[in-house]
Amino acid sequence: MKKNLYIVMEEIHSLKLGGLIATYVSLVPIWKKYYHVKIISVFSSLNPDHLFSDCEILSLTNKKIDFNFPRMFQELKHFHLFRFLKLFWDMCFYFCSIPILRMRMKKVITPKDLVLATCPVAATFLPKGYPFLLEIHIYYEYFFGHHLLGNLQTKMMQKPSLTLFRTKADSEKAKPHMNASYVYNFFDNAQIVPVKKVVKNKICYVGRLSEQKNPLRLLTLARLLKEKYPDFLLDIYGTGPYEEEMKEKIREYGLERHVFMKGFTKDKTIYQHYSLLWMTSVFEGLSLVMIEAKANGIPIITTPCGDGVYEVVHDGVDGFILDDDEAYVEKTIELLSDTVKLQKFSQNSYRDFHRFSKLQAEENWVQIFDDFTHTYLQ
């Protein structure tokens, strides 16, 4: 008889907000082979992309919360009184609801159920003493270092029985302080047939246009590249708060014939139309975009945006990890102007993808859940 597996989220986000929700959309069909999967959305019964339609979805409250409480002081500073009051009210509701929603959670799950919290906020609402797994999708220091908001979240949450990180490096940092392991993000490449012919002079970016991803740096790099290697195109896929500013910068920098805003896409084969993937993130856990690029056999040039990047990209073998703008552009030119080298990097990238495959992910998760069940749920 299948056990229940409860996936606890603070709310069900849109796919446009990044790889975290996309990861669970891909994982649920795997987990359903072994468990009765149920989704618990702590706040809001909204499901913007109609996700998890084949699972039972339970909501503890229909209230939708804006969790960006630190922005409250910025709104007050700029005399946006209504926005300040809205965030203040959401914050008060959030903290006051914790004991009530923990009691509601007790009516849904039992200590013998397999429970996975998708983030520390979700773990806050689990009953005290119930065993559960916690997933951390961002780098270790965000929640367990000196980041104020991340620290607050982990101090408020219930203590997990096992914490799963997205990289081996983060797991090793955590082990002296908690029971920790790791499991890589994965991508199902069943529908992907890597193109053998090298695409020339086309670069892509895929991701949110937000502060974490530092997308304005793409335009700085494109401006430098135009001076030294004008025969290129950069297509930017994604939406976010920086979108309008980026459109203005494209005009300001005279990049209208080189850089194109393509909007959000669900198409995971688009990488095959490009020579390279550019990434400019300030920080990442383990980028799903990098894994998608590998599945398509596309080399990656990226900033050193966390320890996880070194577990995906092998510098000088299937991509480059660079922080200096000039070096970033020089390595881009090196690959764009040498089709033999570009082809070699592409082949190396695809050969290394197996570590992030669906098959490998299924094996990893089955082992994790089996071990957890035998250790904590007997």
Steps between C-alpha positions, in 0.01 A plus 500: 500500500636842405583748774388861489761754394410856594679784319467815713536836323440849636291547182494367145703744292486565127752332273612849397660549842777252432631148531378408850138436401611346168707249699192376687292488184761259363544303824135431582445251212807307621383498861148390401642163392580426864271721713162668522623856442303785656586870482448724803495871421520685831377830358270564204302244304600670174677282244614747230616246242254221593788287627475161674151442359533125557576544873281587792575863595425612855511861615521599866373852431383688190685815605767605247812646661773725362801351682738784411466663843840681492371705207252659741761748622594595144134573425477721808820679405347588162167601661310212338265482796248256353772249402661538843170429676430200277839344579463584870159332509635194317787476749264520799268240348793271426643499853161480671391210280792270587346325807159473331637354178719254691183368662336471158806319367463243781157412363650426160825310568609243758848426644507185285452685170787585268519881496724721287514876568614692193654790696545629857182713477297187425676317786387770744146366488577135570404363844772479761668160524374368165783351287543663159749571224591858417626603157731799457505625143741785551856510632578398859601844630168660405314315775781393731747789468457871563214583265242671724181382328628146441617471860163614631322234294716213629469618860120494475463164325461163667816289510524262201610139538698527177597806298560450128715749311537534124881468497757276662698806610206641698429160653860476624478847657181401680602158634682628812176677603214275387405172335559596136526350155451622144316416181563671167235675295417300191357537153301249296670504161281228344376741231840662439711396204825703519585675175830380358554808284651798682293819497717805437506834682172468694487532878203450731404585855214319675371607841318755709585864442553569869773630729633153585560423131668839433364520142619858445852359489398311184469834325836623632658184361315533169621859469862386549455209261359728231824703501720193445276251322197673348370190316288358783143481628382472862144380568369550854220270619319596819290759676538693822540840664804598290326447166412862418835633619675248277301612197610857572865394538489312170402826328748705704790267413403475132445124521168482312655286225680270742281442808138385493253454787310176436278477810425190704517157335428142607684360197803306625638441148571868433862458613568306180462819298800655676876470529521583871304565817597812695431522874567805716343404835622646828411175677342165422436170673519259208369667185244295309573711192860373496374142510256564215786645295712190566214275388501689171879485470553875534816643667450744786685817590407608849598711797625315814153527653541238772669169570237319297622648174828308537303175530329563164755686287853370455701814434683479168337166409129559438481869584667782690451646848604866500432813699698762306303660214799520265589134557134404457491668159839360394391142576174559314695614194736202538212256467296689241800535270621140529232254384721197571547605864133593531403155371734334751355700790150410380581127495657518844196678637257237375716206615498637855121536513431146631560618860192721469274259309149390597619141549772606742258727687249217542766269643616772740153587626391140548808441715447821700135426577568132582779590740289773662201268542705226663681745728221734614158357416506146641 
